[in-house]
């Protein structure tokens, strides 16, 4: 129903506009004072300062001051009302533009605030990572010599034990120290060999002890190699982080 009324309204305005411009017959074209010509014009809507006009090639807005006096009279054109309306439109537009500008400024300010917060957070994070890396490097520098000594000790013990003749040993001993006992041998630190006497138990225990020492050496050597690789990587990482920190400081 509303669409029907709208169509009737357009037809009425169209006819009204056509009659207003040219009294004799339907308007085929209209030329404005500025020389612009439109074909098949019809009124779409009316404002205090002019008309929205449809035509063959589209839609355009025409101010009353650019229309003939008879058209102005037909649509009750009031220059004062038109001026007030245009001022209101201009004021509304200016207010809208200011609102947009204020919103953009606040957004920019908030983004800058967030950027600075992120920079500070990254700086603090970097300081923490540097400290953590330095602590790890310090730990590795302490542990690597210990592991190197442990590997040397285990290798020496294995070599010494492998060269020890226990064919004449027979009695068991476990006093936690390393010593030769006549024909036998006792190994401390958790490994007990037969000392004094003869028998095959000494050789069996010797082989087991050498095997245990070899396993312990392999474990220690693997850990030592891992620590050496890690300390090199951590050192490179630390250099990189300090360069980033220096660059960030210069940028401020």
Secondary structure, 3 states (H helix, E strand, C coil): CHHHHHHHHHHHHHHHHHHHHCCCCCCCEEECCCCCEEECCEEEEEECCEEEEEECCEEEEEEHHHCCHHHHHHCCCCHHHHHHHHHHHHHHHHHHHHHHHHHHHHHHHHHHHHHHHHHHHHHHHHHHHHHHHHHHHHHHHHHHHHHHHHHHHHHHHHHHHHCCCCCCCCCECCCCCCEEECCEEECCCCCCCECCCCCCHHHHHHHHHHHHHHHHHHHHHHHHHHHHHHHHHHHHHHHHHHHHHHHHHHHC
